[in-house]
């Protein structure tokens, strides 16, 4: 962002969508984040990065904006994603429950994580209002009063193991529709995501490494969350 924007209250969203193999869809979703309702470029919104993994069939679109613009920008991207991605036919190695799988809001400068929680909650309410069949679970500062972590919510909802929506109870919206699935929306301090490939097809080795570095373990690395999945490299 240019120097003229220094001093803006900035927040970011690392939008996780369940699509990577159709590049044009990912690009259209990213473009939607940049345009206002009149089709003009938002002056205070940037797409900083797009990371896509073909095996996972998952992309992460990093959107940064002034806090008053971020919600509408992310909403536009989500609307585009829900139109293009069908969870009934989606395939990929990475666990997921939703076409738009995860919408985390992070503070960057001049804004608190609690304020990001307000943005996230408002965005979640907009999603279930504008997208038929959209269902949302909340985490972090958007999940009041419990403020349950993303890891805790994922475990509660069986995010790691299932795609059966019938028994899921969303926080907002009706029972998850098979096309849309279940979307996580929340806010927390900034989380940096890294994918590390090991030279082995032994998944147990990856899980052992993940367990060793995980911050929840006594000898792990503080603040680190780690998972291991198969990958063709």
C-alpha positions as CSV (number, residue, x, y, z in Angstrom):
1,X,0.0,0.0,0.0
2,X,1.2,3.5,-0.7
3,X,2.6,5.9,1.9
4,X,-0.6,7.9,1.7
5,X,-2.4,5.0,3.4
6,X,-0.2,4.9,6.4
7,X,-2.4,5.6,9.5
8,X,-5.4,3.7,8.2
9,X,-6.9,1.2,10.6
10,X,-6.0,-1.9,8.7
11,X,-7.2,-5.5,9.0
12,X,-6.8,-8.6,6.9
13,X,-8.7,-11.8,5.9
14,X,-7.0,-15.0,4.9
15,X,-9.9,-16.3,2.9
16,X,-9.8,-20.1,2.7
17,X,-11.8,-21.5,-0.3
18,X,-12.3,-25.2,-1.3
19,X,-11.0,-24.7,-4.9
20,X,-7.6,-24.6,-6.5
21,X,-7.7,-26.7,-9.6
22,X,-9.8,-24.2,-11.6
23,X,-7.6,-21.2,-11.7
24,X,-10.1,-18.9,-13.3
25,X,-12.6,-19.4,-10.4
26,X,-9.9,-18.5,-7.8
27,X,-9.0,-15.4,-9.8
28,X,-12.6,-14.4,-10.2
29,X,-13.1,-14.7,-6.4
30,X,-10.0,-12.5,-5.8
31,X,-11.2,-9.9,-8.3
32,X,-14.6,-9.8,-6.6
33,X,-12.8,-8.6,-3.4
34,X,-11.3,-5.7,-5.2
35,X,-14.5,-4.2,-6.7
36,X,-17.3,-2.2,-5.1
37,X,-21.0,-2.7,-5.9
38,X,-20.6,-0.4,-8.9
39,X,-17.8,-2.4,-10.3
40,X,-15.1,0.1,-9.5
41,X,-11.8,-0.7,-7.8
42,X,-11.9,-0.2,-4.0
43,X,-9.2,2.4,-3.2
44,X,-8.5,0.9,0.2
45,X,-8.5,-2.8,-0.6
46,X,-5.7,-5.0,-1.8
47,X,-5.3,-8.7,-2.6
48,X,-1.8,-9.3,-1.3
49,X,-1.4,-13.0,-2.2
50,X,-3.1,-16.0,-3.6
51,X,-1.8,-19.4,-2.6
52,X,-3.3,-22.5,-4.3
53,X,-2.6,-26.2,-3.7
54,X,-3.7,-28.6,-6.4
55,X,-3.6,-31.7,-4.2
56,X,-5.5,-30.0,-1.4
57,X,-7.8,-28.3,-3.9
58,X,-7.7,-25.4,-1.5
59,X,-6.7,-21.7,-2.0
60,X,-6.0,-18.9,0.5
61,X,-6.6,-15.4,-0.7
62,X,-5.0,-12.7,1.5
63,X,-7.2,-9.6,1.5
64,X,-6.1,-6.4,3.3
65,X,-8.2,-3.3,3.7
66,X,-9.2,-0.5,6.0
67,X,-11.4,-1.9,8.6
68,X,-14.5,-0.2,7.3
69,X,-14.0,-1.7,3.8
70,X,-12.9,-5.2,4.7
71,X,-16.3,-6.7,5.5
72,X,-17.9,-5.7,2.2
73,X,-14.8,-6.8,0.3
74,X,-14.7,-10.2,1.8
75,X,-18.5,-10.6,1.5
76,X,-18.2,-9.9,-2.3
77,X,-15.5,-12.6,-2.6
78,X,-17.5,-15.1,-0.6
79,X,-20.6,-14.5,-2.8
80,X,-18.6,-15.2,-5.9
81,X,-17.1,-18.4,-4.2
82,X,-20.5,-19.7,-3.2
83,X,-21.8,-19.3,-6.8
84,X,-18.8,-21.3,-8.2
85,X,-18.0,-24.0,-5.7
86,X,-20.2,-27.0,-5.1
87,X,-19.3,-29.1,-2.0
88,X,-21.3,-32.1,-3.4
89,X,-18.7,-32.6,-6.1
90,X,-15.6,-31.0,-4.4
91,X,-12.6,-33.3,-4.0
92,X,-9.3,-32.7,-2.2
93,X,-6.9,-34.1,0.4
94,X,-7.2,-31.2,2.8
95,X,-10.1,-31.5,5.3
96,X,-12.9,-29.0,4.7
97,X,-16.6,-28.5,5.5
98,X,-17.5,-25.5,3.4
99,X,-17.2,-24.1,-0.2
100,X,-16.0,-21.0,1.7
101,X,-14.2,-23.0,4.4
102,X,-12.7,-20.4,6.7
103,X,-13.0,-16.6,7.0
104,X,-10.6,-15.4,9.7
105,X,-10.3,-11.6,10.4
106,X,-6.9,-10.4,11.8
107,X,-5.8,-6.9,13.0
108,X,-2.9,-5.4,11.2
109,X,-2.6,-1.8,12.6
110,X,-4.6,0.6,14.6
111,X,-7.3,-1.9,15.4
112,X,-7.9,-4.4,18.2
113,X,-8.7,-8.1,17.8
114,X,-12.0,-7.3,19.6
115,X,-13.0,-4.9,16.8
116,X,-12.1,-7.5,14.3
117,X,-14.5,-9.8,16.1
118,X,-17.3,-7.3,15.5
119,X,-16.4,-7.2,11.8
120,X,-16.4,-11.0,11.6
121,X,-19.7,-11.3,13.4
122,X,-21.3,-8.7,11.1
123,X,-19.8,-10.5,8.0
124,X,-21.2,-13.9,9.2
125,X,-24.7,-12.4,9.6
126,X,-24.4,-10.9,6.1
127,X,-23.4,-14.3,4.6
128,X,-26.4,-16.2,6.0
129,X,-28.7,-13.3,4.9
130,X,-27.4,-13.1,1.3
131,X,-26.5,-16.8,0.6
132,X,-29.4,-19.3,0.6
133,X,-28.1,-22.5,2.4
134,X,-25.1,-20.8,4.0
135,X,-24.4,-21.9,7.6
136,X,-21.7,-20.5,9.9
137,X,-19.8,-21.5,13.0
138,X,-18.1,-18.8,14.9
139,X,-14.7,-18.8,16.6
140,X,-12.4,-16.5,18.5
141,X,-13.5,-13.0,19.2
142,X,-16.6,-13.5,17.0
143,X,-17.8,-16.4,19.3
144,X,-19.2,-14.5,22.2
145,X,-19.2,-15.1,25.1
146,X,-17.2,-18.3,24.9
147,X,-14.5,-17.1,22.5
148,X,-13.7,-20.7,21.6
149,X,-10.6,-21.2,19.5
150,X,-10.6,-22.4,15.9
151,X,-8.9,-25.6,16.9
152,X,-11.6,-26.2,19.6
153,X,-14.5,-25.5,17.1
154,X,-13.0,-27.8,14.5
155,X,-12.7,-30.7,16.9
156,X,-16.3,-30.1,18.1
157,X,-17.6,-30.1,14.5
158,X,-15.6,-33.1,13.2
159,X,-13.8,-30.9,10.7
160,X,-10.9,-33.3,10.4
161,X,-12.9,-36.4,9.8
162,X,-16.3,-35.9,8.1
163,X,-18.4,-34.3,5.4
164,X,-21.7,-35.4,6.8
165,X,-23.6,-32.2,7.4
166,X,-26.8,-33.7,8.8
167,X,-25.8,-33.7,12.4
168,X,-24.0,-30.3,12.4
169,X,-25.4,-27.4,14.4
170,X,-24.4,-24.0,13.0
171,X,-24.2,-20.9,15.1
172,X,-25.9,-18.9,12.4
173,X,-28.1,-20.0,9.5
174,X,-30.1,-23.1,8.9
175,X,-28.7,-26.6,8.8
176,X,-25.8,-26.8,6.3
177,X,-26.9,-27.3,2.7
178,X,-24.9,-29.9,0.8
179,X,-23.8,-27.4,-1.9
180,X,-22.5,-24.7,0.5
181,X,-21.4,-26.8,3.5
182,X,-20.4,-25.1,6.8
183,X,-18.3,-21.9,6.9
184,X,-16.1,-20.8,9.9
185,X,-16.0,-17.1,10.6
186,X,-14.0,-15.5,13.4
187,X,-11.2,-13.2,14.6
188,X,-8.0,-13.7,16.4
189,X,-4.4,-12.3,16.5
190,X,-2.7,-12.7,13.2
191,X,-1.8,-16.3,12.2
192,X,0.8,-17.0,9.6
193,X,0.3,-20.3,7.7
194,X,3.2,-22.3,6.3
195,X,3.1,-25.6,4.3
196,X,6.2,-27.7,4.7
197,X,6.8,-30.8,2.6
198,X,8.9,-33.6,4.0
199,X,10.7,-36.1,1.7
200,X,8.7,-39.1,2.8
201,X,5.4,-40.8,2.0
202,X,5.1,-42.0,5.6
203,X,2.2,-40.0,7.0
204,X,3.1,-41.2,10.5
205,X,6.4,-39.4,10.3
206,X,4.7,-36.1,9.4
207,X,2.3,-36.6,12.3
208,X,5.1,-37.2,14.7
209,X,6.9,-34.0,13.6
210,X,3.6,-32.1,13.9
211,X,3.1,-33.4,17.4
212,X,6.6,-32.5,18.5
213,X,6.4,-28.9,17.5
214,X,2.8,-28.2,18.4
215,X,2.5,-25.5,21.1
216,X,0.0,-27.5,23.1
217,X,2.6,-30.1,24.0
218,X,5.0,-29.5,26.9
219,X,8.1,-29.3,24.7
220,X,6.5,-27.8,21.7
221,X,7.0,-24.4,20.1
222,X,4.9,-21.7,21.8
223,X,2.0,-20.6,19.7
224,X,2.5,-23.2,17.0
225,X,-0.4,-25.2,15.6
226,X,0.5,-28.1,13.4
227,X,-1.3,-30.7,11.2
228,X,0.0,-33.4,8.9
229,X,-1.7,-34.5,5.7
230,X,-0.7,-36.7,2.7
231,X,0.6,-34.8,-0.3
232,X,2.1,-35.7,-3.7
233,X,4.7,-32.9,-3.3
